[in-house]
Amino acid sequence: MKKPTAGVIHRRTMSAVLHIPRLLVAGVGARTRWLASYVLQIATLVGHAVLRLTVGWGGVRPLTRAVLTRQVLFTAVEAIPFAAMLAVLVGGSVIVQAQMHLSGSPDMVGKLLVLVVVRELGPLVSAMILIGRSGTAMVVEMGNMQVGGEIDALDHAGIDPFEYLVVPRVFGMGVSVVLVALFFLVVAVGTGLLAGSLLVSGDTEAGEFLNLLMRQMSWRDLVAFFAKTFVPGLMIAGIACYEGMSAGPHVTDVPRAVTRGTVRAMSALFLWNVAVSAMLYLA
């Protein structure tokens, strides 16, 4: 058998080396197409759900409204104890530290609290609480219903699965994140005031401190708070419902759907927060 010449070996080596970038580009392209398709599907699901509960509110069945009420009760009200515990820890650390190290500059204390607690920590921690507590529960519930054929049974019974399952959960999660974040901020600021009055000598009065905090807030902070609570709530529920209803035909596929839903919801939350912060700080 004739051995390949040096030139043939060189050409084969170069062909193999040049094939690696082509594979990488093809992989990146396929991943980008999948990501764009996934984002579009989630946006379509969330947008349709919001339209059904706003423009089409009059056509929503009383049963769907009852599910929405129960969803807010489960997602927001029952999450209050855990949110309160984290808010106490945040208020007792961040706010007291700010008062101790910036006691000579009251305006800086107020500005720091607005930037750290109101804009960032409050919305982010609240959304993470609801992802771990309610987002995973949505994926499990939807996944088990998909595997057990209950979603098809609802359709055969004349009940729209989207209106009954997705619409109240998406809107309920959005409202719940806003409520939990507001509660988180109230408890964190209240705890910081109390801890500061006990630990920091010469601390400002509560009324003066609140006035200082409000003086540093602007309409941009309100926009940031709403953008980082309501919108992520919609995204979290949209991803949870999509992953649950996309679970495979086997029970063992449900845990995989839960993992995918949790990771993707966390990723979407952080990416959205970074994007909103960048737009606010650069504007």
C-alpha positions, 0 to 999 in steps of 0.5 A: 500500500502506497504511503501518503506523501508529506503534501497529502498529510499536510493537506489533510491536517490543514483540512481538519484544522480548518474544519474546527472553526466551521463546526464552532460557527455552526454550533454557535449558529444553531445555539443562537437560533434555538435561543431566539426561538425559545425567547420568542415562544416565551414572549408569545406565551406571556404576551398572550396571557397578559392580553387575555387578562387585560383586553379580554378580561370581560371574557375570562371565566369566573373559574379562571379569576378564582384560580388567579386569586388562589395563585396570588395567595399561594405565591405572595401571601404564603411567601411572606415569612421567608421574605421577612426573614431575609429582609430582616437580615438585609436590613440589619446588615446593609442599612446599619453598615451604611449608617455606621460608615457614612454617618457623616454624609446623610445624603450618601446614606440615602443614595446608597440605600436607594441604589442597593436596596430599592433598585437591586436587592429588594427586587432581585431577592424577592424574585429569587424567593418566588422562583425557588418556592413557586416557580418550581412548584408550577413546573412540577404541577404542569409536568405531572398534568402533562404526563398524566394526560390531565391537560388533554382531559381539560381540553376534551371537557371544553375547558381551555387549558391555556386560560385555566392553567397558564393565564392566572399563573403568569399574571399572578406571579407578576403581581406576587413579585411586586407585592413581595418586593414591596413587603421586603423593602418595608421590613428591610428599611424598618429593621435597619432603622430599629437596628441603627437606633440601637447600635449606632450612636447619634443615629437620625430619627425615623422620620428624618431617615425616611425623609432622607430616603424619599428625597433620594428617590426619583421616577427612575427608581420607580420605573426600575422597581416595576421593571425588575419585579412585574416583568421578571414575574411574568417571565418566571411564570412563563418559563415555568409553564412552558417547561412543565407543559413541554415535559416528556411522556415519562414521570422521570422527565418531570425532574429534568423539566424542573431543573431546566425551568429553574436554571432558565428562570434564574438566568433570565432574571439576572440578564433582565436585571443587568439590562435594566440597570445598564439602561438606567445608569447609561441613560 
